[in-house]
Amino acid sequence: ISSSQDLFATSTARLIEKYFHLCRSAVKIKKNKDNVKFKVRCSRYLYTLVITDKEKAEKLKQSLPPGLAVKELK
């Protein structure tokens, strides 16, 4: 693994960690044929995390906090 790929993986992990910090009350999950979107509404912005790998998206969904309200969108 090159250093640029390692840096990308580290920064992606940090972004997901920050995203989970935002997920305090509810998250909406929209599944498309090409990607899965996790949407979190905060007071000012709507944050959207787009994942193209379905397996990673399912793993991320399983790791959401248990008290979090999850709504599946069509």
PDB file of N, CA, C and O in Angstrom, chain B, residues numbered from 101:
ATOM      1  N   ILE B 101       0.859  -1.183   0.000  1.00  0.00           N
ATOM      2  CA  ILE B 101       0.000   0.000   0.000  1.00  0.00           C
ATOM      3  C   ILE B 101       0.893   1.230   0.000  1.00  0.00           C
ATOM      4  O   ILE B 101       1.801   1.349   0.822  1.00  0.00           O
ATOM      5  N   SER B 102       0.634   2.127  -0.913  1.00  0.00           N
ATOM      6  CA  SER B 102       1.428   3.347  -0.968  1.00  0.00           C
ATOM      7  C   SER B 102       0.988   4.304   0.131  1.00  0.00           C
ATOM      8  O   SER B 102      -0.075   4.148   0.732  1.00  0.00           O
ATOM      9  N   SER B 103       1.834   5.294   0.375  1.00  0.00           N
ATOM     10  CA  SER B 103       1.525   6.242   1.449  1.00  0.00           C
ATOM     11  C   SER B 103       0.287   7.071   1.122  1.00  0.00           C
ATOM     12  O   SER B 103      -0.454   7.449   2.030  1.00  0.00           O
ATOM     13  N   SER B 104       0.049   7.361  -0.158  1.00  0.00           N
ATOM     14  CA  SER B 104      -1.145   8.135  -0.514  1.00  0.00           C
ATOM     15  C   SER B 104      -2.415   7.327  -0.266  1.00  0.00           C
ATOM     16  O   SER B 104      -3.423   7.880   0.174  1.00  0.00           O
ATOM     17  N   GLN B 105      -2.378   6.013  -0.546  1.00  0.00           N
ATOM     18  CA  GLN B 105      -3.542   5.170  -0.270  1.00  0.00           C
ATOM     19  C   GLN B 105      -3.770   5.053   1.225  1.00  0.00           C
ATOM     20  O   GLN B 105      -4.911   5.064   1.688  1.00  0.00           O
ATOM     21  N   ASP B 106      -2.678   4.940   1.984  1.00  0.00           N
ATOM     22  CA  ASP B 106      -2.787   4.849   3.440  1.00  0.00           C
ATOM     23  C   ASP B 106      -3.363   6.143   4.007  1.00  0.00           C
ATOM     24  O   ASP B 106      -4.190   6.108   4.918  1.00  0.00           O
ATOM     25  N   LEU B 107      -2.930   7.283   3.472  1.00  0.00           N
ATOM     26  CA  LEU B 107      -3.444   8.576   3.917  1.00  0.00           C
ATOM     27  C   LEU B 107      -4.926   8.687   3.597  1.00  0.00           C
ATOM     28  O   LEU B 107      -5.698   9.193   4.412  1.00  0.00           O
ATOM     29  N   PHE B 108      -5.337   8.217   2.413  1.00  0.00           N
ATOM     30  CA  PHE B 108      -6.752   8.257   2.038  1.00  0.00           C
ATOM     31  C   PHE B 108      -7.581   7.387   2.975  1.00  0.00           C
ATOM     32  O   PHE B 108      -8.656   7.800   3.410  1.00  0.00           O
ATOM     33  N   ALA B 109      -7.096   6.193   3.290  1.00  0.00           N
ATOM     34  CA  ALA B 109      -7.827   5.294   4.191  1.00  0.00           C
ATOM     35  C   ALA B 109      -7.953   5.907   5.578  1.00  0.00           C
ATOM     36  O   ALA B 109      -9.002   5.797   6.213  1.00  0.00           O
ATOM     37  N   THR B 110      -6.883   6.555   6.055  1.00  0.00           N
ATOM     38  CA  THR B 110      -6.915   7.190   7.370  1.00  0.00           C
ATOM     39  C   THR B 110      -7.891   8.351   7.381  1.00  0.00           C
ATOM     40  O   THR B 110      -8.667   8.496   8.325  1.00  0.00           O
ATOM     41  N   SER B 111      -7.863   9.185   6.341  1.00  0.00           N
ATOM     42  CA  SER B 111      -8.770  10.334   6.307  1.00  0.00           C
ATOM     43  C   SER B 111     -10.221   9.872   6.165  1.00  0.00           C
ATOM     44  O   SER B 111     -11.120  10.496   6.727  1.00  0.00           O
ATOM     45  N   THR B 112     -10.460   8.793   5.424  1.00  0.00           N
ATOM     46  CA  THR B 112     -11.809   8.262   5.295  1.00  0.00           C
ATOM     47  C   THR B 112     -12.317   7.746   6.631  1.00  0.00           C
ATOM     48  O   THR B 112     -13.476   7.961   6.985  1.00  0.00           O
ATOM     49  N   ALA B 113     -11.450   7.066   7.372  1.00  0.00           N
ATOM     50  CA  ALA B 113     -11.840   6.569   8.692  1.00  0.00           C
ATOM     51  C   ALA B 113     -12.174   7.727   9.623  1.00  0.00           C
ATOM     52  O   ALA B 113     -13.113   7.637  10.414  1.00  0.00           O
ATOM     53  N   ARG B 114     -11.416   8.806   9.535  1.00  0.00           N
ATOM     54  CA  ARG B 114     -11.691   9.985  10.369  1.00  0.00           C
ATOM     55  C   ARG B 114     -13.028  10.614  10.000  1.00  0.00           C
ATOM     56  O   ARG B 114     -13.780  11.041  10.876  1.00  0.00           O
ATOM     57  N   LEU B 115     -13.324  10.673   8.705  1.00  0.00           N
ATOM     58  CA  LEU B 115     -14.603  11.243   8.269  1.00  0.00           C
ATOM     59  C   LEU B 115     -15.770  10.419   8.783  1.00  0.00           C
ATOM     60  O   LEU B 115     -16.771  10.976   9.235  1.00  0.00           O
ATOM     61  N   ILE B 116     -15.656   9.105   8.720  1.00  0.00           N
ATOM     62  CA  ILE B 116     -16.730   8.240   9.214  1.00  0.00           C
ATOM     63  C   ILE B 116     -16.880   8.403  10.719  1.00  0.00           C
ATOM     64  O   ILE B 116     -17.995   8.397  11.241  1.00  0.00           O
ATOM     65  N   GLU B 117     -15.749   8.549  11.420  1.00  0.00           N
ATOM     66  CA  GLU B 117     -15.794   8.757  12.872  1.00  0.00           C
ATOM     67  C   GLU B 117     -16.516  10.067  13.197  1.00  0.00           C
ATOM     68  O   GLU B 117     -17.335  10.107  14.116  1.00  0.00           O
ATOM     69  N   LYS B 118     -16.223  11.131  12.457  1.00  0.00           N
ATOM     70  CA  LYS B 118     -16.899  12.413  12.671  1.00  0.00           C
ATOM     71  C   LYS B 118     -18.381  12.304  12.314  1.00  0.00           C
ATOM     72  O   LYS B 118     -19.229  12.919  12.962  1.00  0.00           O
ATOM     73  N   TYR B 119     -18.684  11.525  11.290  1.00  0.00           N
ATOM     74  CA  TYR B 119     -20.067  11.327  10.877  1.00  0.00           C
ATOM     75  C   TYR B 119     -20.860  10.654  11.987  1.00  0.00           C
ATOM     76  O   TYR B 119     -21.993  11.045  12.265  1.00  0.00           O
ATOM     77  N   PHE B 120     -20.272   9.643  12.624  1.00  0.00           N
ATOM     78  CA  PHE B 120     -20.938   8.972  13.741  1.00  0.00           C
ATOM     79  C   PHE B 120     -21.151   9.927  14.904  1.00  0.00           C
ATOM     80  O   PHE B 120     -22.138   9.810  15.630  1.00  0.00           O
ATOM     81  N   HIS B 121     -20.242  10.864  15.087  1.00  0.00           N
ATOM     82  CA  HIS B 121     -20.397  11.842  16.160  1.00  0.00           C
ATOM     83  C   HIS B 121     -21.634  12.707  15.905  1.00  0.00           C
ATOM     84  O   HIS B 121     -22.307  13.124  16.848  1.00  0.00           O
ATOM     85  N   LEU B 122     -21.930  12.975  14.636  1.00  0.00           N
ATOM     86  CA  LEU B 122     -23.116  13.767  14.287  1.00  0.00           C
ATOM     87  C   LEU B 122     -24.406  12.975  14.493  1.00  0.00           C
ATOM     88  O   LEU B 122     -25.454  13.554  14.776  1.00  0.00           O
ATOM     89  N   CYS B 123     -24.329  11.668  14.353  1.00  0.00           N
ATOM     90  CA  CYS B 123     -25.514  10.794  14.437  1.00  0.00           C
ATOM     91  C   CYS B 123     -25.952  10.649  15.883  1.00  0.00           C
ATOM     92  O   CYS B 123     -25.605   9.665  16.537  1.00  0.00           O
ATOM     93  N   ARG B 124     -26.679  11.575  16.372  1.00  0.00           N
ATOM     94  CA  ARG B 124     -27.132  11.485  17.755  1.00  0.00           C
ATOM     95  C   ARG B 124     -28.592  11.096  17.857  1.00  0.00           C
ATOM     96  O   ARG B 124     -28.978  10.388  18.787  1.00  0.00           O
ATOM     97  N   SER B 125     -29.415  11.548  16.913  1.00  0.00           N
ATOM     98  CA  SER B 125     -30.845  11.280  17.045  1.00  0.00           C
ATOM     99  C   SER B 125     -31.385  10.357  15.961  1.00  0.00           C
ATOM    100  O   SER B 125     -32.044   9.367  16.279  1.00  0.00           O
ATOM    101  N   ALA B 126     -31.125  10.650  14.695  1.00  0.00           N
ATOM    102  CA  ALA B 126     -31.723   9.846  13.629  1.00  0.00           C
ATOM    103  C   ALA B 126     -30.849   9.856  12.380  1.00  0.00           C
ATOM    104  O   ALA B 126     -30.098  10.800  12.132  1.00  0.00           O
ATOM    105  N   VAL B 127     -30.963   8.799  11.613  1.00  0.00           N
ATOM    106  CA  VAL B 127     -30.275   8.694  10.330  1.00  0.00           C
ATOM    107  C   VAL B 127     -31.249   8.093   9.323  1.00  0.00           C
ATOM    108  O   VAL B 127     -32.027   7.198   9.655  1.00  0.00           O
ATOM    109  N   LYS B 128     -31.199   8.593   8.086  1.00  0.00           N
ATOM    110  CA  LYS B 128     -32.015   8.049   7.006  1.00  0.00           C
ATOM    111  C   LYS B 128     -31.076   7.338   6.038  1.00  0.00           C
ATOM    112  O   LYS B 128     -30.013   7.857   5.700  1.00  0.00           O
ATOM    113  N   ILE B 129     -31.476   6.148   5.596  1.00  0.00           N
ATOM    114  CA  ILE B 129     -30.649   5.355   4.692  1.00  0.00           C
ATOM    115  C   ILE B 129     -31.387   5.197   3.375  1.00  0.00           C
ATOM    116  O   ILE B 129     -32.505   4.686   3.334  1.00  0.00           O
ATOM    117  N   LYS B 130     -30.751   5.642   2.297  1.00  0.00           N
ATOM    118  CA  LYS B 130     -31.331   5.541   0.950  1.00  0.00           C
ATOM    119  C   LYS B 130     -30.469   4.591   0.134  1.00  0.00           C
ATOM    120  O   LYS B 130     -29.281   4.834  -0.073  1.00  0.00           O
ATOM    121  N   LYS B 131     -31.083   3.504  -0.327  1.00  0.00           N
ATOM    122  CA  LYS B 131     -30.366   2.509  -1.122  1.00  0.00           C
ATOM    123  C   LYS B 131     -30.713   2.694  -2.590  1.00  0.00           C
ATOM    124  O   LYS B 131     -31.881   2.625  -2.973  1.00  0.00           O
ATOM    125  N   ASN B 132     -29.692   2.928  -3.409  1.00  0.00           N
ATOM    126  CA  ASN B 132     -29.832   3.000  -4.859  1.00  0.00           C
ATOM    127  C   ASN B 132     -29.158   1.773  -5.459  1.00  0.00           C
ATOM    128  O   ASN B 132     -28.575   0.970  -4.730  1.00  0.00           O
ATOM    129  N   LYS B 133     -29.229   1.620  -6.766  1.00  0.00           N
ATOM    130  CA  LYS B 133     -28.593   0.443  -7.359  1.00  0.00           C
ATOM    131  C   LYS B 133     -27.070   0.587  -7.381  1.00  0.00           C
ATOM    132  O   LYS B 133     -26.366  -0.423  -7.399  1.00  0.00           O
ATOM    133  N   ASP B 134     -26.544   1.811  -7.380  1.00  0.00           N
ATOM    134  CA  ASP B 134     -25.096   2.020  -7.437  1.00  0.00           C
ATOM    135  C   ASP B 134     -24.470   2.344  -6.094  1.00  0.00           C
ATOM    136  O   ASP B 134     -23.278   2.101  -5.906  1.00  0.00           O
ATOM    137  N   ASN B 135     -25.239   2.889  -5.147  1.00  0.00           N
ATOM    138  CA  ASN B 135     -24.654   3.314  -3.880  1.00  0.00           C
ATOM    139  C   ASN B 135     -25.688   3.294  -2.757  1.00  0.00           C
ATOM    140  O   ASN B 135     -26.878   3.064  -2.973  1.00  0.00           O
ATOM    141  N   VAL B 136     -25.187   3.543  -1.555  1.00  0.00           N
ATOM    142  CA  VAL B 136     -26.037   3.658  -0.370  1.00  0.00           C
ATOM    143  C   VAL B 136     -25.702   4.988   0.280  1.00  0.00           C
ATOM    144  O   VAL B 136     -24.530   5.304   0.484  1.00  0.00           O
ATOM    145  N   LYS B 137     -26.727   5.772   0.610  1.00  0.00           N
ATOM    146  CA  LYS B 137     -26.525   7.084   1.214  1.00  0.00           C
ATOM    147  C   LYS B 137     -27.035   7.081   2.648  1.00  0.00           C
ATOM    148  O   LYS B 137     -28.156   6.650   2.917  1.00  0.00           O
ATOM    149  N   PHE B 138     -26.205   7.563   3.564  1.00  0.00           N
ATOM    150  CA  PHE B 138     -26.583   7.751   4.957  1.00  0.00           C
ATOM    151  C   PHE B 138     -26.758   9.251   5.157  1.00  0.00           C
ATOM    152  O   PHE B 138     -25.821  10.017   4.932  1.00  0.00           O
ATOM    153  N   LYS B 139     -27.953   9.683   5.579  1.00  0.00           N
ATOM    154  CA  LYS B 139     -28.258  11.109   5.703  1.00  0.00           C
ATOM    155  C   LYS B 139     -28.557  11.465   7.150  1.00  0.00           C
ATOM    156  O   LYS B 139     -29.344  10.795   7.819  1.00  0.00           O
ATOM    157  N   VAL B 140     -27.917  12.529   7.624  1.00  0.00           N
ATOM    158  CA  VAL B 140     -28.115  13.014   8.993  1.00  0.00           C
ATOM    159  C   VAL B 140     -28.476  14.486   8.923  1.00  0.00           C
ATOM    160  O   VAL B 140     -27.739  15.275   8.333  1.00  0.00           O
ATOM    161  N   ARG B 141     -29.594  14.865   9.512  1.00  0.00           N
ATOM    162  CA  ARG B 141     -30.021  16.262   9.549  1.00  0.00           C
ATOM    163  C   ARG B 141     -29.548  16.886  10.847  1.00  0.00           C
ATOM    164  O   ARG B 141     -29.869  16.409  11.935  1.00  0.00           O
ATOM    165  N   CYS B 142     -28.780  17.960  10.721  1.00  0.00           N
ATOM    166  CA  CYS B 142     -28.394  18.760  11.878  1.00  0.00           C
ATOM    167  C   CYS B 142     -29.157  20.074  11.788  1.00  0.00           C
ATOM    168  O   CYS B 142     -29.963  20.264  10.877  1.00  0.00           O
ATOM    169  N   SER B 143     -28.911  20.971  12.718  1.00  0.00           N
ATOM    170  CA  SER B 143     -29.700  22.196  12.760  1.00  0.00           C
ATOM    171  C   SER B 143     -29.518  23.047  11.506  1.00  0.00           C
ATOM    172  O   SER B 143     -30.461  23.707  11.069  1.00  0.00           O
ATOM    173  N   ARG B 144     -28.322  23.042  10.922  1.00  0.00           N
ATOM    174  CA  ARG B 144     -28.071  23.906   9.783  1.00  0.00           C
ATOM    175  C   ARG B 144     -27.901  23.153   8.464  1.00  0.00           C
ATOM    176  O   ARG B 144     -28.338  23.630   7.417  1.00  0.00           O
ATOM    177  N   TYR B 145     -27.277  21.992   8.508  1.00  0.00           N
ATOM    178  CA  TYR B 145     -26.939  21.272   7.284  1.00  0.00           C
ATOM    179  C   TYR B 145     -27.495  19.851   7.294  1.00  0.00           C
ATOM    180  O   TYR B 145     -27.785  19.287   8.348  1.00  0.00           O
ATOM    181  N   LEU B 146     -27.635  19.290   6.098  1.00  0.00           N
ATOM    182  CA  LEU B 146     -27.923  17.874   5.926  1.00  0.00           C
ATOM    183  C   LEU B 146     -26.614  17.224   5.488  1.00  0.00           C
ATOM    184  O   LEU B 146     -26.093  17.536   4.418  1.00  0.00           O
ATOM    185  N   TYR B 147     -26.086  16.331   6.302  1.00  0.00           N
ATOM    186  CA  TYR B 147     -24.840  15.647   5.995  1.00  0.00           C
ATOM    187  C   TYR B 147     -25.171  14.318   5.337  1.00  0.00           C
ATOM    188  O   TYR B 147     -26.006  13.560   5.830  1.00  0.00           O
ATOM    189  N   THR B 148     -24.506  14.040   4.211  1.00  0.00           N
ATOM    190  CA  THR B 148     -24.744  12.813   3.470  1.00  0.00           C
ATOM    191  C   THR B 148     -23.428  12.081   3.270  1.00  0.00           C
ATOM    192  O   THR B 148     -22.452  12.651   2.783  1.00  0.00           O
ATOM    193  N   LEU B 149     -23.415  10.817   3.650  1.00  0.00           N
ATOM    194  CA  LEU B 149     -22.265   9.948   3.429  1.00  0.00           C
ATOM    195  C   LEU B 149     -22.664   8.951   2.354  1.00  0.00           C
ATOM    196  O   LEU B 149     -23.620   8.196   2.530  1.00  0.00           O
ATOM    197  N   VAL B 150     -21.930   8.944   1.227  1.00  0.00           N
ATOM    198  CA  VAL B 150     -22.240   8.070   0.101  1.00  0.00           C
ATOM    199  C   VAL B 150     -21.209   6.949   0.058  1.00  0.00           C
ATOM    200  O   VAL B 150     -20.005   7.200   0.017  1.00  0.00           O
ATOM    201  N   ILE B 151     -21.698   5.705   0.067  1.00  0.00           N
ATOM    202  CA  ILE B 151     -20.819   4.539   0.017  1.00  0.00           C
ATOM    203  C   ILE B 151     -21.215   3.704  -1.191  1.00  0.00           C
ATOM    204  O   ILE B 151     -22.379   3.335  -1.347  1.00  0.00           O
ATOM    205  N   THR B 152     -20.233   3.407  -2.051  1.00  0.00           N
ATOM    206  CA  THR B 152     -20.520   2.643  -3.267  1.00  0.00           C
ATOM    207  C   THR B 152     -20.434   1.137  -3.045  1.00  0.00           C
ATOM    208  O   THR B 152     -20.989   0.372  -3.833  1.00  0.00           O
ATOM    209  N   ASP B 153     -19.755   0.699  -1.999  1.00  0.00           N
ATOM    210  CA  ASP B 153     -19.620  -0.729  -1.709  1.00  0.00           C
ATOM    211  C   ASP B 153     -20.762  -1.171  -0.794  1.00  0.00           C
ATOM    212  O   ASP B 153     -20.865  -0.707   0.341  1.00  0.00           O
ATOM    213  N   LYS B 154     -21.613  -2.062  -1.286  1.00  0.00           N
ATOM    214  CA  LYS B 154     -22.803  -2.494  -0.528  1.00  0.00           C
ATOM    215  C   LYS B 154     -22.433  -3.234   0.755  1.00  0.00           C
ATOM    216  O   LYS B 154     -23.124  -3.097   1.764  1.00  0.00           O
ATOM    217  N   GLU B 155     -21.351  -4.017   0.731  1.00  0.00           N
ATOM    218  CA  GLU B 155     -20.941  -4.759   1.927  1.00  0.00           C
ATOM    219  C   GLU B 155     -20.471  -3.811   3.024  1.00  0.00           C
ATOM    220  O   GLU B 155     -20.801  -3.999   4.195  1.00  0.00           O
ATOM    221  N   LYS B 156     -19.699  -2.792   2.645  1.00  0.00           N
ATOM    222  CA  LYS B 156     -19.241  -1.810   3.630  1.00  0.00           C
ATOM    223  C   LYS B 156     -20.418  -1.021   4.191  1.00  0.00           C
ATOM    224  O   LYS B 156     -20.443  -0.687   5.375  1.00  0.00           O
ATOM    225  N   ALA B 157     -21.384  -0.728   3.343  1.00  0.00           N
ATOM    226  CA  ALA B 157     -22.564   0.004   3.801  1.00  0.00           C
ATOM    227  C   ALA B 157     -23.352  -0.822   4.813  1.00  0.00           C
ATOM    228  O   ALA B 157     -23.839  -0.288   5.809  1.00  0.00           O
ATOM    229  N   GLU B 158     -23.475  -2.113   4.561  1.00  0.00           N
ATOM    230  CA  GLU B 158     -24.196  -2.983   5.495  1.00  0.00           C
ATOM    231  C   GLU B 158     -23.445  -3.086   6.819  1.00  0.00           C
ATOM    232  O   GLU B 158     -24.059  -3.104   7.886  1.00  0.00           O
ATOM    233  N   LYS B 159     -22.118  -3.154   6.747  1.00  0.00           N
ATOM    234  CA  LYS B 159     -21.307  -3.211   7.964  1.00  0.00           C
ATOM    235  C   LYS B 159     -21.442  -1.909   8.751  1.00  0.00           C
ATOM    236  O   LYS B 159     -21.515  -1.924   9.979  1.00  0.00           O
ATOM    237  N   LEU B 160     -21.474  -0.787   8.037  1.00  0.00           N
ATOM    238  CA  LEU B 160     -21.647   0.511   8.682  1.00  0.00           C
ATOM    239  C   LEU B 160     -23.027   0.611   9.326  1.00  0.00           C
ATOM    240  O   LEU B 160     -23.165   1.160  10.419  1.00  0.00           O
ATOM    241  N   LYS B 161     -24.034   0.089   8.661  1.00  0.00           N
ATOM    242  CA  LYS B 161     -25.396   0.094   9.210  1.00  0.00           C
ATOM    243  C   LYS B 161     -25.461  -0.731  10.492  1.00  0.00           C
ATOM    244  O   LYS B 161     -26.125  -0.334  11.450  1.00  0.00           O
ATOM    245  N   GLN B 162     -24.779  -1.875  10.518  1.00  0.00           N
ATOM    246  CA  GLN B 162     -24.761  -2.728  11.705  1.00  0.00           C
ATOM    247  C   GLN B 162     -24.043  -2.058  12.874  1.00  0.00           C
ATOM    248  O   GLN B 162     -24.350  -2.340  14.033  1.00  0.00           O
ATOM    249  N   SER B 163     -23.086  -1.170  12.578  1.00  0.00           N
ATOM    250  CA  SER B 163     -22.301  -0.542  13.642  1.00  0.00           C
ATOM    251  C   SER B 163     -22.900   0.771  14.148  1.00  0.00           C
ATOM    252  O   SER B 163     -22.285   1.446  14.973  1.00  0.00           O
ATOM    253  N   LEU B 164     -24.091   1.142  13.667  1.00  0.00           N
ATOM    254  CA  LEU B 164     -24.749   2.344  14.177  1.00  0.00           C
ATOM    255  C   LEU B 164     -25.132   2.143  15.640  1.00  0.00           C
ATOM    256  O   LEU B 164     -25.426   1.020  16.051  1.00  0.00           O
ATOM    257  N   PRO B 165     -25.133   3.214  16.431  1.00  0.00           N
ATOM    258  CA  PRO B 165     -25.500   3.085  17.844  1.00  0.00           C
ATOM    259  C   PRO B 165     -26.910   2.518  18.007  1.00  0.00           C
ATOM    260  O   PRO B 165     -27.792   2.820  17.203  1.00  0.00           O
ATOM    261  N   PRO B 166     -27.135   1.696  19.045  1.00  0.00           N
ATOM    262  CA  PRO B 166     -28.435   1.028  19.198  1.00  0.00           C
ATOM    263  C   PRO B 166     -29.607   1.968  19.477  1.00  0.00           C
ATOM    264  O   PRO B 166     -30.737   1.638  19.116  1.00  0.00           O
ATOM    265  N   GLY B 167     -29.387   3.118  20.100  1.00  0.00           N
ATOM    266  CA  GLY B 167     -30.480   4.032  20.408  1.00  0.00           C
ATOM    267  C   GLY B 167     -30.849   4.954  19.266  1.00  0.00           C
ATOM    268  O   GLY B 167     -31.745   5.785  19.410  1.00  0.00           O
ATOM    269  N   LEU B 168     -30.183   4.826  18.146  1.00  0.00           N
ATOM    270  CA  LEU B 168     -30.377   5.715  17.008  1.00  0.00           C
ATOM    271  C   LEU B 168     -31.591   5.280  16.187  1.00  0.00           C
ATOM    272  O   LEU B 168     -31.747   4.099  15.877  1.00  0.00           O
ATOM    273  N   ALA B 169     -32.443   6.237  15.839  1.00  0.00           N
ATOM    274  CA  ALA B 169     -33.604   5.942  14.995  1.00  0.00           C
ATOM    275  C   ALA B 169     -33.137   5.848  13.543  1.00  0.00           C
ATOM    276  O   ALA B 169     -32.568   6.798  13.005  1.00  0.00           O
ATOM    277  N   VAL B 170     -33.381   4.702  12.916  1.00  0.00           N
ATOM    278  CA  VAL B 170     -32.964   4.466  11.535  1.00  0.00           C
ATOM    279  C   VAL B 170     -34.209   4.378  10.668  1.00  0.00           C
ATOM    280  O   VAL B 170     -35.119   3.597  10.945  1.00  0.00           O
ATOM    281  N   LYS B 171     -34.239   5.196   9.607  1.00  0.00           N
ATOM    282  CA  LYS B 171     -35.373   5.186   8.685  1.00  0.00           C
ATOM    283  C   LYS B 171     -34.850   4.819   7.301  1.00  0.00           C
ATOM    284  O   LYS B 171     -33.938   5.462   6.782  1.00  0.00           O
ATOM    285  N   GLU B 172     -35.434   3.782   6.709  1.00  0.00           N
ATOM    286  CA  GLU B 172     -35.051   3.335   5.367  1.00  0.00           C
ATOM    287  C   GLU B 172     -35.920   4.066   4.344  1.00  0.00           C
ATOM    288  O   GLU B 172     -37.147   4.027   4.430  1.00  0.00           O
ATOM    289  N   LEU B 173     -35.292   4.723   3.390  1.00  0.00           N
ATOM    290  CA  LEU B 173     -36.009   5.419   2.324  1.00  0.00           C
ATOM    291  C   LEU B 173     -36.021   4.557   1.073  1.00  0.00           C
ATOM    292  O   LEU B 173     -35.155   3.699   0.898  1.00  0.00           O
ATOM    293  N   LYS B 174     -37.002   4.782   0.199  1.00  0.00           N
ATOM    294  CA  LYS B 174     -37.063   4.021  -1.055  1.00  0.00           C
ATOM    295  C   LYS B 174     -36.040   4.507  -2.031  1.00  0.00           C
ATOM    296  O   LYS B 174     -35.947   3.982  -3.141  1.00  0.00           O
TER     297      LYS B 174
END
